[in-house]
């Protein structure tokens, strides 16, 4: 995979992907193809936000499921926590994995390449687990782990990206507090945003901005369906549920390769705006406690 900068437009995105993957007839998408190493066929589109900023949207189909009912919604919201990059969605009778990259007018070619790999891999790798969870099969297969999680030098790459994250946080926000288990964290209104670094592919890393939206709450069908609905309103970020802690989180993940400050700021702002903007209403409708109530 290549790490040079490209403009965020259809031609440059196609060129970046043509060097790494096998492309097919795009069928109306910017690019469509496969990663060749056990993954679903992925589609890539260059889109524009309401503010006129370009972003890249990557998606791949996983299992068939006719409609988004409460059981499926609960399963997907819980499994979102197992994905390193991307989120589960439902459309046209299928579960999909998708990820949106907001990188300004230019981006590193490796960002779109790694995103395509991660999304296509996850759509295929999680299919058996999703079928087992929905069918209540026992034992349930363990969540798949990306290859980077098994590399001996993965921690070294994480430490390099973590140093860059700390530098940007110091520059922009005057520094976040740091916890050895939770990473960097800072307050935004009634919410608190955490930033940590994870291994994702080969020598790539992922930077996760996340916020606890509700605590002390059970994931009902109605709550799960509402979280899926809210997430579908924006291409960025996803809600997840942590059963052991009975918590709802919102997060957005960006690639750590060639990370720049505006990209990290944008991820933090998306998470802060969503968590601070939705926690009051969600708590009022479904119960639980906001971070500010803890």
C-alpha positions in Angstrom: 0.0 0.0 0.0 1.2 3.5 -0.8 1.4 6.5 1.5 1.6 9.4 -1.0 -1.0 12.2 -0.9 -3.8 12.3 -3.4 -6.6 14.7 -4.1 -10.0 13.5 -2.9 -11.7 13.0 -6.2 -12.9 10.0 -8.2 -10.0 9.8 -10.6 -7.3 9.9 -7.9 -9.2 7.4 -5.7 -9.5 4.9 -8.6 -5.8 5.2 -9.3 -4.9 4.6 -5.7 -7.0 1.5 -5.5 -6.0 0.1 -9.0 -2.4 -0.2 -7.7 -3.5 -2.5 -4.8 -6.7 -4.4 -5.7 -8.7 -6.0 -8.5 -11.3 -3.6 -9.8 -14.6 -4.6 -11.5 -17.2 -2.7 -13.5 -18.0 0.1 -11.0 -21.7 0.0 -11.7 -22.3 3.7 -10.8 -19.8 3.8 -8.0 -16.4 5.5 -8.0 -14.8 2.0 -7.7 -15.9 -1.5 -7.1 -13.6 -4.5 -6.6 -12.1 -7.1 -4.2 -9.1 -7.4 -2.0 -8.4 -11.0 -3.1 -7.5 -12.3 0.4 -10.8 -13.5 1.8 -13.0 -10.5 1.7 -16.3 -9.3 0.3 -16.6 -7.2 -2.8 -16.3 -3.5 -1.8 -17.6 -0.3 -3.3 -16.1 3.1 -2.9 -17.8 6.5 -3.5 -16.6 10.1 -3.3 -19.3 12.1 -1.6 -19.7 15.6 -0.3 -20.9 16.8 3.1 -23.6 19.4 3.5 -20.8 21.9 4.1 -19.2 21.1 0.8 -16.3 19.0 2.1 -15.4 15.8 0.1 -15.2 12.5 1.9 -14.7 8.9 0.8 -17.3 6.2 1.7 -16.4 2.5 1.6 -18.9 -0.3 2.0 -19.1 -4.1 1.6 -22.1 -6.5 2.0 -22.0 -9.2 4.7 -25.0 -11.4 5.6 -28.5 -11.4 4.2 -31.3 -10.3 6.6 -34.7 -9.1 5.3 -35.4 -6.3 7.7 -33.9 -4.3 10.5 -35.8 -5.7 13.5 -35.0 -5.2 17.2 -32.9 -8.4 17.5 -30.7 -7.5 14.5 -30.4 -3.9 15.7 -29.2 -5.1 19.2 -26.8 -7.5 17.6 -25.2 -4.9 15.3 -25.0 -2.2 18.0 -23.1 -4.7 20.3 -20.9 -6.0 17.4 -19.9 -2.4 16.4 -17.7 -2.5 19.5 -15.7 -5.4 17.9 -14.8 -3.6 14.7 -11.6 -1.6 14.7 -12.5 0.4 11.5 -16.0 0.9 10.3 -19.6 0.1 11.4 -22.4 -2.3 10.7 -25.4 -1.0 8.8 -28.5 -2.5 7.2 -29.9 -1.7 3.8 -31.6 -3.6 0.9 -32.1 -6.7 2.9 -28.4 -7.1 3.9 -26.1 -6.2 6.7 -23.1 -4.1 5.4 -19.9 -2.9 6.9 -19.1 0.7 5.9 -16.5 3.4 6.8 -16.4 7.1 5.8 -13.1 9.0 5.6 -13.2 12.8 6.1 -9.7 13.9 5.2 -10.0 17.4 3.7 -9.1 18.2 0.1 -6.2 15.7 0.1 -5.6 12.4 1.8 -2.9 9.7 1.9 -3.5 6.9 -0.6 -3.0 4.4 2.1 -6.1 5.7 3.9 -8.4 4.7 1.2 -6.5 1.5 0.5 -6.4 0.4 4.2 -10.1 1.3 4.6 -11.1 -0.8 1.6 -9.1 -3.7 3.0 -10.5 -3.4 6.5 -14.1 -3.1 5.4 -14.0 -5.9 2.9 -12.2 -8.2 5.4 -14.7 -7.4 8.2 -17.8 -8.0 6.0 -16.5 -11.5 5.2 -14.8 -12.3 8.5 -17.8 -11.4 10.7 -20.4 -13.1 8.6 -20.2 -16.5 10.4 -20.3 -14.8 13.8 -23.3 -12.7 12.9 -25.2 -15.7 11.6 -24.4 -17.6 14.8 -25.5 -14.7 17.1 -28.8 -14.2 15.2 -29.4 -18.0 15.2 -28.5 -18.3 18.9 -26.0 -21.0 17.9 -23.6 -22.3 20.6 -20.7 -21.9 21.0 -20.6 -18.5 19.3 -17.5 -17.9 17.3 -15.1 -15.4 18.8 -14.9 -12.0 17.2 -12.3 -12.0 14.4 -9.0 -10.2 15.0 -7.3 -8.1 12.3 -3.9 -9.5 11.3 -2.2 -6.5 13.0 -3.4 -7.7 16.4 -1.1 -10.7 16.0 2.1 -8.9 14.9 4.9 -8.7 17.4 5.8 -5.2 16.4 2.3 -3.8 16.5 2.8 -2.1 19.8 5.8 -0.1 18.4 3.6 1.3 15.6 0.9 2.1 18.2 3.5 4.0 20.3 4.6 6.1 17.3 1.1 7.1 16.4 0.3 7.7 20.1 3.2 10.2 20.3 1.8 12.1 17.3 -1.7 12.1 18.8 -0.4 13.6 22.1 1.5 16.3 20.1 -1.7 17.3 18.2 -3.8 17.3 21.4 -1.2 19.5 23.1 -1.2 21.9 20.2 -4.9 22.2 19.7 -6.5 21.7 23.1 -3.6 22.4 25.5 -3.4 18.7 26.2 -6.0 16.1 27.3 -5.8 14.2 30.6 -4.3 10.7 30.2 -5.3 7.4 31.7 -3.1 4.3 31.1 -6.2 2.1 30.4 -8.5 4.6 28.7 -6.1 6.8 26.8 -6.4 10.6 26.4 -9.7 12.3 27.5 -11.2 15.8 27.7 -14.5 17.4 28.4 -17.0 18.8 25.9 -20.2 20.1 27.4 -22.0 17.2 29.2 -19.8 14.7 27.4 -16.2 13.5 27.6 -14.2 12.4 24.6 -11.6 9.7 24.8 -8.8 9.2 22.2 -6.8 6.0 22.0 -4.7 4.2 19.3 -5.2 0.6 18.1 -3.3 -1.7 15.6 -5.3 -2.4 12.5 -3.4 -3.7 9.4 0.2 -4.7 9.0 2.1 -1.5 10.1 -1.1 0.7 10.1 -2.8 2.0 13.2 -6.3 3.4 13.9 -7.0 6.4 16.1 -10.4 6.1 17.9 -12.3 9.1 19.3 -15.1 7.9 21.5 -17.5 9.1 24.1 -19.8 7.3 26.7 -23.3 8.6 25.9 -25.4 6.6 28.4 -24.4 4.5 31.4 -26.4 2.1 33.7 -28.8 1.2 30.9 -30.0 -2.1 29.2 -30.0 -2.3 25.4 -33.7 -2.8 24.5 -35.0 -3.3 21.0 -36.3 0.2 20.9 -33.1 1.8 22.0 -31.0 -0.3 19.6 -33.3 0.7 16.7 -33.0 4.3 17.7 -29.2 4.1 17.8 -29.1 2.6 14.3 -31.5 5.3 13.0 -29.4 8.1 14.5 -26.2 6.6 13.1 -27.7 6.4 9.6 -28.3 10.2 9.6 -24.5 10.7 9.2 -21.8 8.8 7.4 -19.4 9.3 10.3 -19.3 7.3 13.5 -21.3 4.6 15.1 -23.0 3.7 18.4 -21.9 0.6 20.3 -23.1 -1.1 23.4 -20.9 -2.6 26.1 -23.0 -5.3 27.9 -20.5 -5.9 30.7 -20.6 -2.2 31.7 -24.2 -1.5 30.5 -23.0 1.5 28.5 -23.8 3.1 25.1 -20.8 4.7 23.4 -20.4 6.8 20.2 -17.1 6.6 18.3 -15.4 7.6 15.0 -12.2 6.0 13.9 -9.5 7.4 11.5 -6.4 5.8 10.2 -3.2 6.7 12.1 -1.0 6.6 8.9 0.0 10.2 8.0 -2.3 11.5 10.6 -2.6 15.3 10.6 -4.1 17.7 13.2 -7.2 18.8 11.2 -8.2 15.1 10.7 -7.9 14.4 14.4 -9.8 17.6 15.3 -12.6 16.6 12.9 -13.0 13.1 14.4 -13.0 14.6 18.0 -15.6 17.2 17.0 -17.9 14.7 15.3 -17.9 12.6 18.5 -18.2 15.5 20.9 -21.1 17.1 18.9 -23.0 13.8 18.7 -22.5 12.7 22.3 -23.2 16.2 23.8 -26.1 16.7 21.4 -27.9 13.3 21.8 -27.3 12.3 25.4 -30.0 14.5 27.0 -32.8 13.2 24.6 -31.7 9.6 24.8 -31.6 9.7 28.6 -35.0 11.3 28.7 -36.5 8.7 26.4 -34.7 5.5 27.5 -33.3 6.2 30.9 -29.7 5.7 32.0 -27.2 8.4 33.0 -25.2 10.8 31.0 -21.4 11.2 31.6 -22.1 14.4 33.4 -24.5 12.6 35.8 -21.8 10.1 36.9 
